[in-house]
Amino acid sequence: MKMTHLRIVNRFRFTVFMVVVILMVCSTVGLLVGSLNASGSTRKSYEVITIQSGDTLWSIAEDYKSDDQDIRDYIYEICDKNDIKAGEIMQGQNILIPVYR
């Protein structure tokens, strides 16, 4: 196998080429790292609320969920976090509610 030796003919063009390649690699890595962090601009925290007379998980979810979130997924998340079923809430009970900011 014959090896071909490459020569840099124009240092300026080579430098510009290398800068462009490095910027493209950095941008690609930045996009990949950003896409792995799906939380992006929304952060989830939890708020403790006390169940009042007449409260249902559906009514609580309507008050606290974000506009783009499916209410059923939000209720499931409440149940999962508090280890309860939808019909098991009682007046005076404290539960954790996910809050997206």
Secondary structure, 3 states (H helix, E strand, C coil): CCCCCCCCCCHHHHHHHHHHHHHHHHHHHHHHHHHHCCCCCCCEEEEEEECCCCCCHHHHHHHHCCCCCCHHHHHHHHHHHHCCCHHHCCCCCEEEEEEEC
